[in-house]
């Protein structure tokens, strides 16, 4: 008898329901007393995901967001706190969390009109005028006057320097992360102004009290009162100073952990919005047109059998025609018994996180035939190895031999009551063809087909 071969192929049928996702940014309300600090804001992330290469079932994946404000906005409010915000859509609720402190790099100015020194400057103007009146009679006042003018000039300086801040990242809600820039700026701005006032105070203490006692006493009192207030971070002067500050170009690096959403039925592009705002509303929200946005791509996963691990042909060799004894032929690579046995592996990966209930079945599609000729009693036996899987709640056939015949479908595994992603591996250790004696035989090359089916149907 000529060589007998069985050609294997797979079918994968998946029946599922469609879920339409309305993709939108969460946190769509913004307080009327909030403002976007930058007219131009760019937001990026370093996930490296694309539509073609999405995250698949990641957990606590480190992802860094960068928020860059490059053009100062208009209509700044003078109250409230400055916040960097990252707003994620509802599908990522609780899935984006802080991963340590954020880094804020910025420059700060405070308009002279917003510095809490207006009353002091009025007193200083009177003091300088008084000293100038006394100067012709007391030229020794020139040196302290020069120092005083310099200290006043420093006090009126609107530049509060370039800042590199490390600020805690807050989980403001399940869909909102924030960085309180004001919290990082407050000790720096108050100490800077306090130091300038201290320098002024040192100059004032060199002036002759006897000549200008009344006005000098008033100035010293005002200076000391301001220094005391600035030493209290909760004072109105301290908080208003930070609120009135204006940020130059600002770069924020916010480290987070990202976890894939569960239950996706299709790939998902998560539009994540970021912005730098100022608000006096403790319930901070981020309007959809604030700031900028960036995208992280997530894969829904799939149910797939690796067909390349199954042999495409089984070759049982060539044998003489006889009908007196039963015969059992094994499939060897190339059909030659000097070669290793032909084996294979069923490998199924189900990377979906939706509810799943599927079955793996194998069936012999037709009898062994060669043209119009048939081996009606031939039987294919498949020796199964030990099942390897990380699924729970399953039934499986393994470590035994299954017998195949036409129209006899064998259920190898059934899975239910799980949403976890997982895999299945079932070794096919041996293929053997049994041909009983007295089976009518004619010369020919006989073939049949095996169908491997994954189905959501019972």
Secondary structure, 3 states (H helix, E strand, C coil): CCCCEEEEEEEECCCCCCCCCCCCCCCCCCCCCEEECEEEEEEEECCCCCCCCCECCCCCEEEEEEEEEEEECCCCCCCCEEEEEEECCHHHCCCEEECCCEEEEEEEECCHHHCCCHHHHHHHHHHHHHHHHHHCCCCCHHHHHHHHHHHHHHHCCCEEEEEEEEECEEEEECCEEEEEHHHHHHHHHHHHHHHHHHHHHHHHCCCCHHHHHHHHHHHHHHHHHHHHHHCCCCCHHHHHHHHHCEECCEEEEEEEEECCCCCCCCCEEEEEEEEEEEECCCCCCCCCCCCEEEEEEECCCCEEECHHHCCCEEECCCCCCCCCCCEEEECEHHHCCCCCECCEEEEEEECCCCCEEEEEEEEECCCEEECCEEECCCEEEEEEEEEEECCCCEEECCCCEEEECECCEEEEEEEEEECCCEEEEEEEEEEEEEECCCCCCCCCCCEEEEEEEEECCC
